[in-house]
Amino acid sequence: MTGWLAVIAAGLFEIAWAFGLKYSDGLTRFWPSLATALAILASFALMSFALRSLPFGTAYAIWTGIGAAGSIILGMVIFSEPTDPIRLICLTLIIAGMVGLKFNSPV
């Protein structure tokens, strides 16, 4: 697995654990809490693997950007959170920043 694939997978697991927190009811429900903990471990393990070969700042920004953008999109789609123009512009800026960092990365 390449470092970039590991960052993408780590970001997807970050979305999963944020989603799990929503359903764990403050970590009081066992199965959602367990799934959240496993997603956190997977996200951190993949990110630590990615950092072996990728620049720290770029990898971290993309990891958190995937988590943030993905969580925003899930919130809009699954939880009917607002999709007003300002939120969509801000989401676009997060994604544009990640793309810009990736294309400007030396690796």
BAKOL-267502 format. One line per 2 residues: number of its first residue (from 0); for each residue x, y, z of N, C-alpha, C, O. Coordinates in steps of 0.1 Angstrom, whole numbers, m for minus. Atoms other than C-alpha are relative to their C-alpha. Layout:
# BAKOL-267502
NUM) X,Y,Z,X,Y,Z,X,Y,Z,X,Y,Z | ...
***
This chain:
# BAKOL-267502
0) 8,m12,0,0,0,0,9,12,0,19,13,7 | m8,m12,1,13,34,m9,m4,10,12,m15,8,18
2) 3,m10,m11,14,63,16,m13,8,m3,m21,10,6 | 12,m8,3,m13,82,m3,m13,m9,2,m23,m3,6
4) 12,9,m2,m37,52,m3,m2,m2,15,m14,m2,19 | 1,1,m15,m30,49,35,m7,12,5,m15,11,14
6) 6,m12,m5,m39,85,40,m15,1,m4,m23,5,5 | 14,1,4,m71,81,20,m8,m9,9,m19,m6,14
8) 7,10,m9,m81,50,40,m1,5,14,m12,4,20 | 1,m6,m13,m72,67,72,m11,11,1,m18,12,11
10) 10,m10,0,m94,96,63,m14,m6,0,m23,0,6 | 13,6,0,m123,73,55,m3,m6,14,m15,m6,18
12) 3,5,m13,m119,56,89,m2,12,10,m10,10,20 | 3,m12,m9,m119,91,105,m15,4,m2,m21,7,8
14) 14,m3,2,m153,97,89,m8,m11,8,m18,m7,14 | 7,11,m6,m164,63,102,0,2,15,m11,0,22
16) 1,m1,m14,m154,70,138,m8,13,4,m14,13,15 | 9,m12,m4,m170,105,138,m15,m4,m1,m23,0,7
18) 13,5,1,m201,88,125,m4,m9,11,m15,m8,16 | 2,9,m12,m198,61,152,m3,8,13,m11,4,21
20) 2,m8,m12,m196,88,179,m15,5,0,m20,6,11 | 14,m5,0,m230,101,168,m9,m11,5,m19,m8,12
22) 8,11,m4,m245,66,174,3,m6,13,m4,m15,18 | m4,6,m13,m226,57,205,m7,6,12,m5,0,23
24) 7,m6,m11,m247,80,226,9,4,12,7,m1,23 | m10,m4,m10,m217,95,245,8,m12,5,12,m13,16
26) m7,12,m2,m199,61,243,m7,m9,11,0,m16,19 | 8,8,m10,m227,45,264,m6,m12,m6,m10,m21,1
28) 5,12,7,m238,20,237,11,m8,m4,20,m3,m11 | m12,8,1,m215,m9,235,5,m2,m15,16,1,m18
30) m4,3,13,m215,m19,198,4,12,m8,15,12,m15 | m5,m12,7,m213,16,183,13,6,6,21,11,m1
32) m13,m5,m7,m186,25,209,11,m9,m4,22,m4,m7 | m11,9,5,m166,m6,199,4,3,m14,16,4,m18
34) m3,m3,14,m169,2,162,7,13,m1,16,14,m9 | m7,m13,0,m159,38,169,15,m2,4,24,3,m2
36) m14,2,m5,m128,26,189,8,m7,m11,20,m4,m13 | m7,7,10,m118,2,161,3,9,m12,14,8,m18
38) m3,m10,11,m122,29,135,11,10,3,19,14,m5 | m11,m9,m4,m100,52,155,13,m7,m1,23,m1,m6
40) m13,8,1,m73,25,158,4,m2,m14,16,0,m17 | m3,2,14,m75,18,121,5,13,m6,15,13,m14
42) m4,m13,6,m73,55,112,14,4,5,22,8,m4 | m13,m4,m5,m43,61,134,11,m9,m5,22,m5,m8
44) m10,10,5,m25,29,123,3,4,m15,15,4,m19 | m2,m3,14,m30,38,86,8,14,m1,16,15,m10
46) m7,m13,1,m19,74,92,15,m1,4,24,5,m2 | m14,2,m4,13,63,110,8,m7,m11,19,m4,m12
48) m7,7,11,21,40,81,2,11,m11,13,11,m17 | m1,m10,10,15,69,57,11,10,3,18,14,m6
50) m10,m10,m4,38,92,76,14,m5,m2,24,3,0 | m13,5,3,67,69,69,6,6,m13,18,7,m15
52) m5,m4,14,69,82,33,m6,13,m5,m1,18,m15 | 6,m13,5,48,114,31,4,11,9,7,9,21
54) m3,m11,m8,55,149,43,m11,2,11,m23,0,8 | 9,m1,m11,39,154,77,m12,10,m2,m23,6,0
56) 11,m10,1,20,186,72,m10,m3,m11,m22,m1,m9 | 9,3,12,5,176,38,m8,m12,4,m21,m11,2
58) 8,12,m3,m5,142,50,m10,2,11,m22,m2,10 | 10,m3,m11,m21,155,82,m11,8,m5,m23,6,m2
60) 11,m8,5,m40,182,64,m10,m8,m9,m22,m5,m8 | 8,8,9,m53,158,38,m9,m10,8,m20,m12,6
62) 7,10,m9,m62,132,65,m12,7,7,m23,2,7 | 11,m8,m7,m82,158,86,m10,6,m10,m22,7,m7
64) 9,m5,10,m96,173,54,m10,m10,m5,m22,m7,m7 | 9,10,4,m110,140,43,m11,m3,11,m23,m4,8
66) 9,2,m11,m125,135,77,m10,11,1,m22,8,3 | 9,m12,m1,m140,170,78,m10,0,m11,m22,1,m9
68) 8,m1,12,m153,170,43,m10,m11,0,m22,m10,m3 | 9,12,m1,m167,135,46,m11,1,10,m22,m3,8
70) 10,m1,m11,m184,142,79,m10,11,m4,m22,9,0 | 9,m10,4,m199,174,65,m10,m6,m10,m22,m4,m9
72) 9,6,10,m213,155,35,m9,m10,6,m21,m10,3 | 9,10,m6,m226,126,56,m11,8,8,m22,4,8
74) 10,m8,m8,m243,152,79,m11,5,m9,m23,5,m5 | 10,m6,10,m260,168,49,m9,m11,m5,m21,m10,m6
76) 7,10,7,m270,135,33,m9,m9,10,m20,m11,8 | 7,9,m10,m279,113,64,m8,7,10,m19,3,14
78) 6,m7,m12,m288,138,91,m8,13,m4,m12,21,4 | 7,m12,6,m304,165,68,5,13,6,m3,22,8
80) m6,m13,m4,m280,192,80,m1,10,m11,m2,6,m23 | 2,m10,11,m282,225,61,10,m1,m11,21,m5,m9
82) m8,0,12,m269,227,26,0,14,m6,0,16,m18 | 1,m14,5,m269,265,24,13,3,m8,23,m4,m6
84) m12,m3,9,m245,282,m1,13,2,8,24,m2,3 | m12,m3,m8,m220,293,26,6,m13,4,19,m15,3
86) m6,13,m4,m216,257,39,6,m7,m12,17,m13,m11 | m5,7,12,m212,244,3,13,7,m4,22,0,m9
88) m12,m7,4,m186,271,m4,12,m4,9,23,m7,5 | m11,4,m10,m166,263,28,4,m15,m3,16,m18,m2
90) m3,13,3,m168,226,19,9,m1,m12,19,m8,m13 | m8,0,13,m155,233,m16,14,5,3,24,0,m3
92) m13,m5,m4,m126,253,0,8,m10,7,20,m11,4 | m7,11,m7,m117,224,22,6,m10,m11,18,m14,m10
94) m4,9,10,m116,201,m8,11,6,m9,20,m1,m13 | m10,m7,9,m97,226,m30,13,1,7,24,m1,1
96) m13,m1,m8,m71,230,m2,7,m14,0,19,m14,m1 | m6,13,0,m66,192,0,6,m3,m14,18,m8,m15
98) m5,3,14,m62,189,m38,12,9,m3,22,3,m8 | m12,m9,2,m38,219,m39,12,m6,8,23,m6,2
100) m11,5,m8,m17,204,m11,6,m13,m7,18,m15,m7 | m4,13,7,m16,170,m29,9,3,m12,19,m3,m14
102) m7,m2,12,m5,184,m62,13,8,2,21,8,m7 | m12,m7,m3,21,206,m46,10,m8,9,20,m3,13
104) m9,8,m8,36,177,m26,11,m6,m8,10,m10,m19 | m12,6,8,71,165,m35,m1,m15,m2,7,m20,m10
106) 1,14,1,60,129,m31,m11,m4,m9,m14,m16,m11
***
